[in-house]
Amino acid sequence: MTPQAHFFQPIPLSNPTVNPSLPKHIAIIMDGNRRWAKNKFMPAAMGHAAGAKRVRDVVKACADQGVAHLSIFAFSTENWKRPPDEVSSLMNLFMTYLQKEVDNMNQNGVCLKVVGDKTRFMPALQDLITRAEQQTANNTRITLNVCANYGGRWDMLQATRAWQQAHPEQTLQNLTEEALLPYLSTAYAPEVDLLIRTGGESRISNFMLWQAAYAELFFTDDLWPDFSAARLQEAIVWFAGRDRRFGSSAPL
């Protein structure tokens, strides 16, 4: 059980680049949109729309804290199994988000990267992704990784294939962890320090399996549309109290 939020004090951020208590990379599994809508007797699409609005607040809160990278699980490789009308609604919401949020991202220094297998998306959505990434490419305050049609297993498989294509003269016996790293979809980002899941579930659901190998896992019952900056601060302060040894024999 995590401590109550009112006990927390903000982490000093005078120089966040050297603050070991601050996670450099936060990943969030945004769970609970449909249940949030059901609780309010609304269609699932309304829950997803409310969740999309919450993203802006959380990105700002992370940037204000000094977090360099935020990765959000927007659409998994398994989500295609959902009813076609819900999938269609999610794709339309994604397009609307990209169209409406680019100006806000630029104003707030957000660099957008869409991570995942984008080849399955309709051409219009692929074009929007390309334009949004290009328009925000020079922003440096925070990098927002929107993981769409993404899965951790897919990521490792595509990285292995990419490495093999780049080294046709070598066999997989020559492949090392260090050699594979540049081919992962988030090779430009540090490994995940803190992984947050909303919605009351305690699993990582095939999200950033490689990148989150040593992440601290924070689970909250809050449904994603209700996830607040205060709860984010709770997670960050909880993270600051963790003893991260990465498998070493450091004193307990």
N, C-alpha and C positions, 0 to 999 in steps of 0.2 A: 504494500500500500504506500502511495506517495504522500508526502506531507501536504497540509492544507496550504492553498495558495496565499492566504493572507500572512503567512509567516515569512514569505520570501522578500528578499531585497534584490533590486537589479544588480546584475554583475557589472563591476566597473569596466568601462569600455574605452578608457582614455587612449589605449593603444591595442585594439583588438587583434592586430596581426601577430602580437607576441603573447596574447593572453591564452594560456593553456586550458583555462576553464571554459573557453568559448568553442562550441563545435564549429569547425570550418565548413562542414557539409551536413546539412539536415535533409533527410528524406521523409516524406509523409505518404502514408497510404490513406487516402481520403475516403473512409468508409462511413456509410450511414445516410446517404442522400435519399434513398428510396424509403427507408424507415422513417426519416424525418418527414417526408411528404405524406406517408401513410398516417402518421400520428396526427397530421393536420387535415386529413381527409382530402388530400390533393393528389393529382396524378404524379407518377414518378418523374415526369419531365420537369415539374415544378421544383422537386427536390434537387435535381441535377443543376437547374438554373440557380437555385439558392447556393449550392455548393460552389459553382463557378464564381459567384460574387464574393464568396468567402476567400477565394484564392488571392484576390487583390489585397485584402487586409493582412493576410498572413505573409505575403511577399514583402509588404511594407514593414511589418513588424520584424521580420528577419533582417531586412536591410538596416533598420534602425538599430538593431542589436549588433550589427557588424558581421553577420553571417555571410560568407562569401558565396556559397552555393546552396540552393534549395532545389530538391528534386521532388516532384509530385507525381503520383501514379494516377494518370487521368483515364487510361483505357488499356486493359491488359490484353494479351493475346487470347486469353480465355473468354473475354467479354463478348466476342463475336457469337457466342452460344446463347446470348440473351435474345428475347423476342425481337424480330426484325424492326418493329415500330420503335422500340426503345433504342436499338442501335442507330437507327436513322435519326432519332431525336438527339442522341449524343453527338453524332457527326455534325448535324446542323448547329448544335450548341458550340462545338469546337470552332466551326467556321465563324460564327458570330463573335466568339471570344477573341479570335485572332484579329477580326476586323475592328473591334471596338477598343481593344486594350493596347494596341501598338503605341498610340500617342501617349497614353498614360505611362507605359513602360519607358519610353524615351524621356519623358519628363522626370522620371524617378531613377534613371540610371540602370534600368534592368536590361540585361542581355538575355534574350530568349533563345533557347535551343530545344528543338523537338527531337526526342530520343526514341527510337523504335524503328520497326519495319514500315516505312511510309509508302511502300509500293502498293499496298492493298487499298490505300485511300483513293477516293475519286480525284481525277486530275485537278479540279477546281480547288480542292482542299490542299493538295500538294503544292499548288502555285501560291496559295495564301501562306502556307508554312514557309516556303522559300523567301517570299517577300518580307514576312515578319522577321525572320532570322537576319536577313540582310539589313533591314532598317534599324535593328537594335544591336548589330554586331559590335559597334564601337563603345557600347555602354559598359561601365566597369564597376558600378556600385555593388551589384549582386548578379549572379547568373541563375536564371530560372530554367531548370530542365523539366520540360513537360514530357513525361514518358507516356507515349501513345502507341498502341499496338506493340507494346513492350512486354517482355518476359525475361526473367533472369536466365532461364535455360536457353532461350533464343539468343541472348546476348553472348553467352559463352560459346554457343555453337557457331554463330556468325563470326566471332572473333577467331576461332580456330580455323574456320574456312578461309578467312582473310589472310591469316598468317601463312597457311599452306599455299595460297595463291601467290603470295609475295615471296615465298621460298620454295619453289617447285623442286629444287634440287635436294631438299632436305626431307627427312621423314619425321613423323610425330615423335619419334624417340629423341629428337633434338629440341623439341618444344619445352620451354621452361615457363614458370610463372612470369618472370621478368620479360621474357620475349613476347608473351601474349598480351601484356598490359596495354601496349600502344594500339591494339586492335579492338579493345572494348569500346562500347558506344560512348562511355564517359571518360575516355582516356585523358581528357583535358582537365579533369576535376580530381581533387583528392578523394580518398575513400570515404565512405559515409561514417561520420562519427556518431550521429544520433538518428535513429529511425523511430518515427512516431506513427502509431496507428490509432485512428479514431474508431468509434462505433462499437466498442466493447469486445471485439475479437482479439485473440492473442496468437496471431500467426502472421507470417510475412508474405504469403500468397505469391511466391515466385517473383518477388520484387528485389532487384539488385542483389542477387544471391552472392555474387563475387564481391561487389563493392561494399556490401554490408557485413562481410565476414566477421569483423570485430566491432560492429556498431553496438552501441548501447540501445536497448529496446524499451520504449516508453509506450504503454498502452493506456488509453483513456476511454471511458464510457461515453464521452461526448460524441454525438453524431456530428459529422463533418460540418454541416451548416451552422452548428452551434459552437464550433471550436473557436476560441477567442485568443486575442493577444496575451491575455492573462494566463491562459492554459499553456500557451507556447512558452511564456516566461517560466512557468512552473517546470516544464520539461527541461529547459535550459539550466535552471538552477539545480534540478535533480541530477542532470548530467555532470555538472560541476563537482558534485559530491561523489562521483563514481571513482573507484580505484582501477584505472585502466592499465593492465600489465601486459596485454598482448601475448599471453602464454609464457611470460618470463617467470622466474622464481623470486621476484621481488618480495620483500617482507609483507605479510598480511597486515 
